[in-house]
């Protein structure tokens, strides 16, 4: 079977999306391609964002491949499945452009996982994958009649059919990824790096997937939930291949980069710069020392609120006081070039937040202006407010967000547009 793995030509004007807007390696497609090839299928990645392809150029390339199955993701890269653009504008346009060139059109991503019926209705696809997609795509390729395939949804005689629950991929089964040198050469972006001028290619990698915590704001209930580590030798094999291909910086997309002495000691031997996202309250000074020695130049630390009450409302289960968190952030900055404390919009007094941010800045640590909390379908916050997500979940969450806030994230130039407007509705 020929399988086209398509990353759409993303654009974000009018969106509430506050993730990075640069291209990132589609790790989910890299794994899927490897597993499909292992089964004897011809799988190719068509990355319109990284290749700067418009819809016409993308459609022409996919049509020339003549795929039996085409896969489209509803959110940019696994790195941002937890904070995806709520609107399906770009996937809708992409599916429409590719529909005629394939026999089966499959959609993966957070929208498919959380609201499969609405996703099928909006995109007109044949199948959606529930949860993490790598293994499910290989099962669909083996059985295109879908008999026996689990963790999928489709419509039959106008009714939604859901087969199985959301999938968590066996991380031990995923191989070390290999990317073409021309792909990496185009990947000039060094995600969340601010310590130096960019030199050489950047890349993304994961040492683990999932998170054992259930903070209210994190939309991971239906994908990337259970914490699983990849085998160390596989991670290092992948890292060595990236270095050999000219990559000079990697970003670990792990939801929660945990203190892992064997991994950090091995990375230190590779002499490569890297960035991570973490919970600073899980790190000791000794492990922060090792993190710096290993080559870490960027830390994104989720603090979310400067008060214990605020962190409790977000179900952070943080075991440290704000003063202790502050001390660890400042200590980390002595070992790592750039340290950021992430803040969300909570009930914290804005004057106290401004004072805390200014005090951190004086000591070299940057804390962002608190970002308003979007109640993503698939997050505990959404469920707490409205219950299990239904087919109107994204519209409900988006409308509530726009109604609740006058100011948004600092990367948005203007007030976001309503979801129906973005998707071309009334």
Protein Blocks (a to p, Z undefined) as FASTA:
>chain_A
ZZddddddddfehiabfbdfbdcddfklmmmmmmmmmnopacddddfklnopafklmmmm
mmmnopabdcddfbecjklmmmccfbfklmmmmmmmmmmmpfbdcdedjklmmmmmlmmm
mnopabdcehjfklmmmmmmmmmnopoiahiacdeehiacdedjaddddfklpccddddf
klmmmmmbcghiakbccedjdddddfbecjfbdcfklccklgokbgcdddfklmmmmmmm
mmmnopabdcdfbfbacddfklmmmmmmnopacdddddfklpcfklmmmmmmnopabdcd
dekpacfklmmmnonopabdfklmmmmmmmmmmmpmbacddddddfbdfklmmmmmmmmm
mnopacdddddddddehiaklmmmnopadfklmmmmmmmmmmmpmbdcfkbfbdcddfkl
mnopZZ
